[in-house]
Amino acid sequence: MIELSKGQELALTTEDGRPRTLLRLGLGWDKVPTAGMMGTGAPDVDLDASALQFMGEQLFDLAFYNNLRTRDGSTVHLGDNKTGSGEGDDETLTVDLAKVYAKVDTIVLLVSSYQGHSLTWVDRAYVRLLDTDDVEVARFRITAGVDETGLVMATLVRSGEHWVLRAIGDGIAVRKPTDSLAALTPYL
């Protein structure tokens, strides 16, 4: 498993150079254990994982809590967790890179706070990439509080027959993925 840092890239190929095609992307988080005056605790934060597919700067399709599958069937959101409670991944997306529409060149992996909470209320957030055997290939942790309502976690970028994962980790002001299009332009 490779621990990615902001700005790092990882070619999505097997050890023998074949393209990885079936991926599972897991998002996990916990709320900050105590906060506020008199230690009243942090609010439950409803984070949402989204995958937005782009052709150049034009949105092609997206998978998120309100649209669980892209039209080409390549990306599927497996359900909404509204609190981050529990162990392991809180939200999961599956991506079959072999099914992604041929003109899609970038898939943006976005995290947003549906209720508009700043991500400073979130603790131990991460996104991880697993292969078809559920082996963790890479992980990107959010190590500093993000004073925004959304986070561009990473991008999947088409490079010929292969795809490359780029760790981003930049905060943006967004509550719903459909509201983020202008803010995502620099990552395309």
N, C-alpha and C positions, 0 to 999 in steps of 0.2 A: 504494500500500500504506500502511496506517495502522499505526503502532507504538502499541499500546495500553499504557496504564499501569494498575496495580491500581485497580479501581473505575470505570474508563471503560466506556462502553457504545457499541455500534455497531449501528445499524439495519441489518438484513440485506436491503437493497433495492438495486436497480440505480440507476445515475445518473438514470434517468428515473422512479424511484419504484416500479417493479415489484418484487414480492417475489423474493428469491433463494430457490431451492428446492433445487438440487443443490449440495452442499458436500463438500469433502474437508478433513478435519482431520488435520494432520500433527504428530507429536510427535518431537522430536529431543533427544538429549543425548549427552554424552561423560562418561567418568569423569574425576575429578580426576587430573591427570597424575602427581603424586607425593604421597605421604603416608606417615605412619607413621614409626617410628624407623628411621633409617638409609636413608630414601628408598626403602623397599621397594615403594612404589606402592600405589595404591588398588585395592580389590577391583572386579571387574566387578559392575556394578549392573544387575539385571534390573528395569527399569521397565515398567509395564504401563499402556497407555492404555485407558480405559473410558468408555462413555457410558451413563448411567443415566437412564431416562425415568420421570418422576413425574407423577401426577395429584394435585395438592395435595401432601400429605405422604406419599402412598401410592406405593410403587414399582410401576410398571407392567411394565417390562422393562429389560433391559440387554444391551449388547454388550461383550464383553471376550475375553481369550485363551481362555477355556473355554466361551464361548457366542458364536460369531462373528456371529450375526445375531439381531435382534429379531424377535418373532413377526409384526409388521406389515411386516417387510422394509425398513423405513425406514433402519435403521442397521446397517452391516456393518463388522466389524473385519477388516482384511486380513492379519493375521498377527503373530506374536510375535517380537520381537527381544530376546534375552536379555542383550546386552552393551552396546548403544548404539554398537557399532563401525560404521564405514562413514560415507560422506558422505550428507547429506540427511536426510530423515525416517526415523526408526527404526521407528515404528509409525504406521499410518494407519487412520482411520475414515472411511467415507463416510456421509453423511446426506442423505436425500431428505426435506426438510421437508414436501413435499406428501403424503407417505405416512405421516407420523407420525399415530398414532391420535388422533382429534379431541379426546379428553379429556385427553391429555398436554399439560401446560402448561409443564413445565420439563425440560430435558435437562442433566444435570450432566456436565461433562467432567472426569474424575478421572485422576490419575496416582498409581500406588502402587508400592512396592518389594516385590516378591514375596518376597524373602529377608529383608525387614525391615531393610535398610540405611537409615540416615539419608540424607536427600537432600543432606546436606553433602558426600557423596562424588560428587555429580553436578556437572558443569561445562557451561556453555553450553546449558542446557535451554530449550526454547521449545515453544510450540504455535502453529501457523499455520493460517489459513483460506484455502482456495483455491476459486475458482469453477469452473464447468464447463469453462472454457477453460484451466484450470491457472494462472490469474493469481492471484497472492497478494493477497488482499483485506486481511488484517490479520495481525498477529503480536504475540504476547505473550511476552516473555522473562522468565526467572527470573534475576534479577540478583544475588540474595543467597542464600547457603546456607540451606536450610530444615532445621531440626533436628527433623524429623518423618519418618515413613516414607511419607507420602502428601501429595498436594497437590490442592486443588480449583483447577484451572486457570481454568475459566470455566463459565458457564451459557448455555444458549440458552433464552430465555424467549419464550413465545407472547404476542403483543400484537395481538389481532384477527386479521387475515389475514397479518400479518407476524411475524417473529421478531427478537429483539434479542440480540446477543452481549454478555455482561457479563464483563469480566476480573476474576477473583477473586484468585488467587495466595496462598491461605491454606493453611498446613500443617495436616494432621490425622494422627492416629495410625491407620494402616490398612495392611494388607498385601494383602488381597483386597477387591475392590469390594463384595462381599456383606457384608463386615464393617463397612462405612462408613455404613450407613443412619442411625443415630442422629446421627453427626457431621455428616451432610449437611442435617439439618433446618433449620439457620439460613439455608441458601442457597436454600430453596424459596419 
